[in-house]
């Protein structure tokens, strides 16, 4: 006759795999965070201005580089004016109250920045702001 021995169940969670996954994710985020840039390199003009309050949704950012080319948000590829207008219209249809900012390089002709602002107004933007590099006196 066989005798059965009752074993007590172990109700512990093995957290070693969770710690391993957490450490791997931490390393990945530490390596990739510095690589995330804000689209094309723009040398913003310096101005003493107040920082805008943070909204739930990030603003739509139109960049104008030193040569006058237009970029949408974090794109590194320039866009023609027509494509940019269509994409801004589509974004504003989804969220009409979304903030729109223009990042103009300090060396670009003022007419190019003004042209981008007119394009945004024609696309249906009610408020368009300018981005600057904040400095302290």
C-alpha positions in Angstrom: 0.0 0.0 0.0 1.3 3.4 -1.0 1.3 6.2 1.4 0.7 9.7 0.0 2.5 12.6 1.7 0.6 15.8 1.6 2.8 18.7 0.5 2.0 22.2 1.5 1.5 24.6 -1.5 4.0 27.4 -1.8 2.1 30.6 -2.5 5.1 32.9 -3.1 5.6 35.0 -6.2 9.0 34.6 -7.9 9.9 38.2 -8.6 13.3 37.6 -10.2 12.0 37.5 -13.8 10.1 40.8 -13.1 13.3 42.5 -11.8 15.2 41.3 -14.9 12.6 42.7 -17.2 12.5 46.0 -15.3 16.3 46.4 -15.5 16.4 45.6 -19.2 13.6 48.3 -19.8 15.5 50.8 -17.7 18.7 50.3 -19.7 16.7 50.6 -23.0 15.0 53.9 -21.9 18.3 55.3 -20.6 19.9 54.6 -24.0 17.1 55.9 -26.2 16.0 59.0 -24.2 19.0 61.1 -25.3 18.4 60.1 -28.9 14.9 61.5 -29.0 15.2 64.9 -30.6 12.6 67.6 -31.5 12.7 67.0 -35.3 15.0 69.2 -37.4 17.7 71.3 -35.8 16.5 74.9 -35.4 18.4 77.7 -33.8 15.7 79.6 -32.0 15.9 83.4 -31.4 16.3 84.4 -27.7 13.6 86.3 -26.0 12.4 86.8 -22.4 8.9 85.4 -22.4 6.7 83.3 -20.1 6.5 79.6 -20.5 3.1 78.3 -21.8 1.2 76.1 -19.5 1.3 72.4 -20.3 -1.9 71.0 -21.9 -3.0 67.4 -22.0 -2.1 67.3 -25.7 1.2 68.6 -27.0 1.0 71.5 -29.4 1.3 71.1 -33.2 4.7 72.4 -34.1 5.6 73.8 -37.5 9.4 74.3 -38.0 11.0 76.7 -40.5 14.7 76.0 -40.9 17.4 78.5 -41.9 16.7 77.8 -45.6 13.0 78.3 -45.3 11.8 74.7 -45.6 8.8 73.7 -43.5 8.6 70.7 -41.2 5.6 69.3 -39.2 6.1 68.2 -35.6 9.2 66.0 -35.2 9.6 65.1 -38.9 13.1 65.4 -40.4 11.8 65.5 -43.9 10.7 68.9 -45.3 7.1 69.3 -46.6 5.7 71.4 -49.4 3.1 74.0 -48.4 0.1 72.2 -49.8 0.8 68.9 -47.9 1.5 70.8 -44.7 -1.8 72.7 -45.0 -3.8 69.4 -45.6 -2.2 67.8 -42.6 -2.8 70.8 -40.3 -6.5 70.9 -41.5 -6.8 67.2 -40.7 -5.3 67.6 -37.3 -7.6 70.6 -36.5 -10.6 68.7 -37.6 -9.8 66.1 -34.9 -9.1 68.7 -32.3 -10.1 72.3 -33.2 -8.7 73.7 -29.9 -5.2 72.3 -30.4 -2.3 74.8 -29.9 -0.1 75.5 -32.9 3.4 76.9 -32.5 5.9 78.0 -35.2 9.6 77.3 -34.6 11.4 79.7 -36.8 15.2 79.7 -37.1 16.7 83.0 -36.1 18.6 83.3 -39.4 15.6 82.7 -41.6 13.9 85.6 -43.5 11.0 87.0 -41.5 8.8 86.6 -44.6 9.2 82.8 -44.5 8.0 82.6 -40.9 5.1 85.0 -41.7 4.3 82.8 -44.7 4.1 79.8 -42.4 1.7 81.7 -40.1 -0.5 82.7 -42.9 -0.6 79.1 -44.2 -1.7 78.0 -40.7 -4.4 80.6 -40.5 -5.7 79.6 -44.0 -5.7 76.0 -42.8 -8.2 76.9 -40.0 -5.9 77.7 -37.0 -7.5 80.2 -34.7 -4.4 80.8 -32.6 -0.8 80.6 -33.7 2.2 81.2 -31.4 5.9 81.7 -31.9 8.5 79.6 -30.1 11.7 81.3 -28.7 14.7 80.2 -26.7 14.2 81.5 -23.1 17.1 83.3 -21.5 17.7 85.0 -18.2 19.1 88.4 -17.8 
